[in-house]
Amino acid sequence: MAEFDGQDKTEEPTGKKLSDARDEGQVAKSTEVNSLAVFGGGLIIIYMTKGLIGERMAEFATDIFNSLEKFELNKTIIQTYMFKWGLFLLTLLAPIFIGIMVFALVSNIAQVGFAFKTKVFMPKLERFNPIAGLKKIFVPSHSLVEVAKSLVKLFVIGLFTYFIIVKLVQDTTLLIELTLEETVKFMIDAAFSLIIKIVLLYLVIAAVDFTFQKVKFKKSMMMSKQEVKEEHRQSEGDPVVKSKIKRQMMMMARKRMMKDIPTADVVVTNPTHFAIAIKYEMNTDRAPKVVAKGMDELAQRIKKIASENNVPLYEDRELARALYKSTEVGDEIPAKLFKAVAQILAYIYQMKKLKKKRSIV
């Protein structure tokens, strides 16, 4: 069994590994299916267009034979006929080649789906490594398997073809009793019958090879427990890096929170363990909001900043504890605590008005 770092690959491949392999062009694909598509597709196209091909060839042959009497061998004539023959072959064979290309493309898409990956075309230095190339040639692994497959395929098709041809040879003894047209028809039918039977045999070979490639690909994609853990760690992120990022985010949030304390209307305290800074803007806020909160040392820092900026401190042990547990910075005050907070804010606003009146007097 294949091993990785001393561990057996017993785990199913993850979606990420399959996706990465697909990006690299590694998919379960059988070349036999492609060969079947090309061979069978070409046969279908030729069979469907045999009448048209025969007519075109007959017309072309007639044109050549009719011009033999006035045929003069010179450079211009040769160039003219070369151009005509080339154009004839191109127009005759182009549809067949285009159809074969379509069949080949469809067979590839049917096996692995459609996905255009530019990473497949990126140059890799290991592909130009002569040592790695020699290993692929001389190390008995993938190469020997492919050679063995080719030999078995050749033997099966050869044996199958031999028995068919033996039967056809026996049938040719009856040709002496047939007319020329019947003989030609027999030969064409025999040729197509042979090709169709070979295609059907190749269909079985392609199905077996496709199944083999699927099993082989799945086995090559199997992962060890360590690989699964490593991939999970990479996808989730390095815990050390994540903790550093989290600490930095908390520090930044805390700095923003400290800057908002001077804008608060009141700081509700425990008085030693908790401190929650509350702000309420009548024209914009639906309810009072928590702009800062802290426990123990942070609570003392919040109270110090509030005192330095003349933000009132209000001591209420139960309310402070309830606000700290039920809210986060930026949250609105819960409905169940709104009445108690509203009373405190009303008291604070009243005290501010009294101070203003005294200062005016």
N, C-alpha and C positions, 0 to 999 in steps of 0.2 A: 504494500500500500504506500502511496506517496506520502512523504513527510515534509514538514516545514518546521525548521528549528527544533527537530526532535519530536514534533507532535504530529499525530495522525490527522489527516484532513477528513474529519467526520461530519462537519457542519455544512448545511445547505448554503449555497452562495447567496449573499445578500443582494438586495436590489441595486445598491451602489456599485458593488463589484461587477454585476452584470451590465450596468449602464456604462461603467468605465471601460469594460472589455468591448462593448459595442462601439464606443467612441474610438477605440484603437483598431476597429475592424475585425475583432475576434467574435465570430458568431458561428452557430452550428449550421454549416452549409455543405451540401453534397455536390461535388462537381459532376457526379453521375446524373443528377437531376437536370443540370444545365445541358449536359450532352444529350440526354433524352429529349429535352425541349428543342434543341437545335436540330437533331436528327429527325425526330417525329414531326416537328413543325415544318421543316423543309419538305418532308415527304407529303404532308397534307397540302402545302402550297402547290407543289409540283403536280399532285394528283388533281387538284381543283383547276389548275391552269393548263393541264396537258393538252387540251383541245386548242387553246390559243397558241401555246408554244408550237404545236405541230403545224398549225396554219401559217404562223410567221416563218418557220423554218422552210416550209414548202414554198412560200412566196419568194423567200430569199434565194433558195436553190434554183427555182424557175428563172428568176431574174439573171442569175449567174450563167445558167446554161443557154439562155436565149441570147446572151451577149458574147458567147464564145466565138461565133463566126466573125464578128467585127473586132475581136480582142487583139490588141497590139501591145506587145510587151515594151513598155518604156517607163521612165521614172514617174511621169505624171499619172499614168494609169495605175501603177502600183500604189502610189500615195492615195489616189482616189479610192481604190478598193480597200486599202488598209483602213482608211477613215470610215468607210461604209461598214466594214466588218466589225470594227471596234464599236461604232455607234449601235449596230444591230445587237451585238452581245450585251452592251450596256443596257439598252432598253429591255432586252429579253430577261436578263438576270438580275437587274436592279430590284424589281419587286420581290423576287425570291430572297435576295440578301436582306432587304429591309424587313421582310416578314420574319426571317430567321433572327434578326437582331431584336425584334419586338418579342418574339417567343423567349429568347435568352433573358431579356430584361424582366419579362413577366415571371419567369421561373425564379430569378433571384429575389424579386420582391415578394413572391409567394412564400419563399423560404424564411426570409429574415425581416420582411417589411421594408418600407421605404424610409431611408434616413441618409441624408448627405452629411458626411463628417469630414471636415477639412483636415482633422488631425491625422487621418490615414495617409495623407499625401505629404505630411511633414517629414523631412529627412531625418534619419536616425543614424548615429555614428556606428552603432553595433551592427547595422546591416552591411557596413563596409569592412567589418572585422574579418580578415582572412582565416584566423584561427577558428572563429565561430562557424565560418562556412565549411572548413574542413571537418569539423566535428559533425555537422549535419550530414556530410557525405559518408564518413567512415564509421560513425557511432551507430550501432545497429538499433535504431529506435523507430522513429517516424518513417524514415526512408524505406527500411525493410518491410514495414507494414504496407506502405503504398505499393511497393514492388510486388509483394505477395498478392495484394488485391488485384493488381493489373493482370498478373499471371492467371489467377483463378478466373477472372472475368474473361480473359482471352480463351481459356480452355473451355469454359461453359458455352460461350458464343460459337466457338469453332466446332465443338461437338454437336451443338444444336443445328448449326448450318450444314454440317456434314450429312446428318440424317435426312434433312430436307432435300439437299442436292441429290443424294442417292435415289430418293423417291422420284425427283424430277428427271433424272437420267433414265430411269426405268420407263417413265411416261413418254420420253422422246422417241421410243421405238414405234409409237403410234403415229408420229409425224409424217411418215411416208405415205399414209393414206389421206393426208389433209392437203388442201389447196394452199397456195402461197399466202393468201390473206388469213386463212385459218391458222397457219403456222406462225405468222407474225403476231396475231392476236394471242396465241398460246404462249409465246415467248414473253410478251408484255405482261400478261396475267400472271405467269409464273414468277417473273421478276418482282412484281408488286406483292405477290403473295409471300415471297421470300422476305422481302423488306418488312412487310407488316408483321410477320411472325417474329423477326429479329427485334422489331420495336417493342412488341409485347413482352418478349423475354427481357429486353433492356428495362422495361417498366418495372419488372420484378426486381432486377438488379438495383435500379435506382431507389426503390422503396426500401430495400434491405440496407443500402449504403446510407440513406437519409436517416434511418433509425440508428444505425451504427454511429453516425456523426453526432446525433443528438445525445446519445449515451456517453460518447467520448468527450464531448464538450462539457456536459454536466459534471463528469468526473474531473476534468481539468479545472473546473471552476470551484470545486469543493474547497472549503476553508477549514483551517484548524481553529480551535477555541481561542488561541492567542491572536490569530488574525481578526477574528470577529471582535474581540475585545479592543484591539488596536484601532480597528475601523470605527467602532462605537466611540472610542475616546477622541479620535480625530474629528468625527462628525459633531460630537458634543462640545469639543474644544478642550484644550489642556486645562485641568482643574487649577493649576497654579496661575496660569494666565487669566483664567476666568475670575479667580479670587482677587487678583490685582486690579483687574478692570472694575470689579464690583466695589472694591475699596475706594478706587478713584472716583467712581460715580457717587458713592456715598459722601465722600469728602466734598465734591462739587455741590451736591444737593444740600449738604450741611452749611456750606458757605452761603448759598442762596437763601437758605432758611434764616441764617443769622442776620443777613441784610434786611430781611422783611420784618424783623422784630420791632424796630423803631416805628414802623407804620401801624402796629397793632393797637387796638383800643384797650385791651386788658390782658393780663397774664394770670391765669388761674393756677394756684399752687397747692401743694400737698401739706405742708410747706417745704419739706426737705427732699422728698423723693421725686416728685413730678412737677412739671411746669408746662402749661399749654398756653400759647399766645393766640388770641382771638381777634379777628378784625371783621367789621361789618360796615358796608357802604349802603346806605338806605336806597339810593336811587339805582343801583346796579345789581346788588346781591339779593338773591331770594332768601338767603339765610346766612347767619354768621359763619365764617370760615376759619379753619385752623391754619395759621401761617407758620407756626413753629411748635415743636414739642420735644421734650427730652426727659430723661430719667437720671437721677443721681447727679454726677458731675456735670453732664450736659444741662440738666435742669438748673443748676447753680449758675452756669454761664448765661443761660437765657434770662434768668432773673437779674443778673448783673447788667446785661446790656439794656434790659427794660428800665432798670432804675437810672442808668446813665442817660437815657433818652426820655425820662419822665413818663414812661408807660406805667399806669397803675398796676399794682399787684393785689390780687384778691385771693384770700385763703379760703379754700373749701375742699377738705380732704376727699370726701366721697365723690364730688363732682370732678375733681382733678383726676382721680383714679379712673372714673368712668369715661371721661373724655380721652384719656391716654389709650385705653384699651379699645375703644370703639371707633376711633378716627385716625386718619393719616394726614400728613401735611398736604394742604390743598382741598381736603374734604369739607363739606358742609356739616354743620352740627346735626346729629340725628334728631328726629322729631321728638323722641322721648326726653331728650335733654334740652330742647329748645326753650321751654318755659323757664328753666333754672338759669340758662345763659342770658335770656332776654331780661330777666330781673336784675342780673348783675350789670348788664350793659346799661339798663335804665338808671341804675344807681350810679354808675360811673359818669353817665351823661349829666345827671343831676348835680353831682359833685363838681364837674367841670363848669357848669353854669354858675354855681355858687361862687367858685373861685374867680370867674370873670367879673361877677357883680362886685365882689370885695375889692378886686383890683381897680375897678372903675371908681368906687367910693374912696 
